[in-house]
Amino acid sequence: MSEDALLARITVRRDVFGGKPIVRDMRISVELVLSLLAQGEVPQAILEDYPDLELDDIRACLAYAHAVIAGDRLDAVPVSGQ
């Protein structure tokens, strides 16, 4: 899956978590997924704890973090509620 396709799985809704990026319009933030990974959780454990997530969602969170750090444009991330 391309990075743009992964980033399209990340959405920003001003009415959810104060506009923080979330996964596929669910109430699961990119921040939460990255925090779990940083704490040493393996993707399979995250998927078991959050059954609505898919492996590509976790990859999308990593792609988002990379895009932010690299200073890339985030045009592929849908924003609603502007």
Residue pairs with C-beta under 8 A, 6 or more apart in sequence:
1 56
1 59
3 63
3 66
3 67
3 76
4 76
5 76
6 56
6 59
6 60
6 63
6 64
7 60
7 63
7 64
7 67
7 74
7 76
7 77
8 76
8 77
8 78
9 23
9 24
9 56
9 57
9 60
10 21
10 22
10 23
10 24
10 30
10 60
10 61
10 64
10 77
11 21
11 22
11 23
11 24
11 25
11 77
11 78
11 79
11 80
12 19
12 20
12 21
12 22
12 77
12 78
12 79
12 80
13 19
13 22
13 25
13 79
13 80
13 81
14 79
14 80
14 81
14 82
15 81
16 22
16 25
16 27
17 27
17 29
19 81
20 29
20 30
20 31
21 29
21 30
21 31
21 64
21 77
22 28
22 29
22 30
23 29
23 30
23 33
23 53
23 57
23 60
23 61
24 57
26 52
26 53
28 50
28 52
28 53
28 57
30 61
30 64
30 65
33 46
33 53
33 57
33 58
33 61
34 61
34 62
34 65
36 46
37 43
37 46
37 58
37 61
37 62
43 55
43 58
46 53
46 58
47 53
47 54
47 55
47 58
64 74
64 77
66 72
67 73
67 74
68 74
